[in-house]
Amino acid sequence: MVTTYQRTVFSMFTASCTVKVRKGRTNPVTEMEEFTENMIFENEPCRISFQSTSPSSDGDTPKIFQQVKLLISKDKEIPSGSKITVTQNRHTETYTRSGMPSIYSVHQEIPVELFKGWA
């Protein structure tokens, strides 16, 4: 049964995401490890949240940092290092999980950063 609170939270999920992990296997012919991207799930409702912070600076120019979080159902497991492709407001960007999720009653907030390639 979906509660009013769940409906309210999920109504803010105006984006969708696809999550992939990198899996390795040994090729039996070449005996070399080969990697493939395996999809965990796709088109999952979510939201990207941005927060800018301005820590105290030591110099004349303050540095501004942007924290990016993925908000998604608490039932979705996203392993560390996953490739997360999000489309929000007609813009698509690819991220990777960069920290431990904060789990709430119906959703989780996962710190992410721009995906720069598989490790």
N, C-alpha and C positions, 0 to 999 in steps of 0.2 A: 504494500500500500504506500503510495507516494503522499508525503505530507505537504502542507502548504509551504513550509520552510524549504523543503527539497525543490518544489516547483519554482519558488522564488530564486533560489541559488542557481538552479539549472537554466532558468530563463536568461541569466546573464551570460551564459556560455554561447556566445555568438560566433565562435570560431570552430574549426574542426582540425583534428590532427591525425597524423599517421606516425606510428612508432615502429622502428626497425632496429634489430640488433645484428651484430656481425658474428657469424659462426664460422669456425674453421673446421676443416676435415682434411685428412691425408688422402691424396690421390693415389689409388692402388697401383697405377701404372708408373707414374713419375716419382712416387714416394715423397712428393713435396706437399706442403700444406697449402690449401686453397681456401679462400674466404668468399662467402656469399652473404648478402643482406637478406635476413629473414624478417618478414612482417609479423609483428605481434598483434596489432590491430590497426584499422584505418577508419577514417571519417568519424572519429569519436568527438562528440561535442566537448568544447573546452573554451578557455579564454586565456589570453596573455595579458599580464598586468605589468606595468612599468612604474618604477619609482626612482626618482632622482634624489641623490643624497649629496650633500656638500660637507665633507668632513673638514675639520680645521686644517688650514694649510700652513706650511712652514715658510713659504715664500710669498711673493707679492701676488701671484696668480692662484686663486683657489681652484682646486680640481673638483670637477663634478663627476660623480659616478652614477651609472644607471643600473639598478637592480631589475632583473626580469624574472617573473615567476609564471609558471604554467599552472592554471587552475583547472582541475579535472576531477571526475568522480573518484571517491576514495577507493572504489572497487578495482581501479585500473592499476596494475603493477607495471612500473617503468624502471627497468634495471639501469644502474649507473652506466654511463657511457653510451646509452641508446641514442639513435638518430631520430629526432622529433621534428617532423615537418608540419608547420602550423599555417593555416590560411585564415586570416582575420582582416576584415575590412578590405577585401579584394587584394590583399598583399600576402605573399607567401614567403616565409623565412624558415630556415632550418637551424635547430638548436640541439644541444645535448644536455643531459641532466648533470648539474654541477654541484649538487648538495643533497642533503637528506630532506625528504618531504615533511611538511607540517600537516598532520592528519587532523581533520575536523569531523564533525558529526556526519556530513554528507559529501564533503569534498576534501581534496588535498591541494596544497600549494607546494610546487616543486621549483627550487631555484634552477634556472637554466642559463646557458651562455651560448653564443653563436657557435655553430658546428664548424670546426676547422678541418675535419677529416678524421678518419678512424685512427685510433692510437696504435 
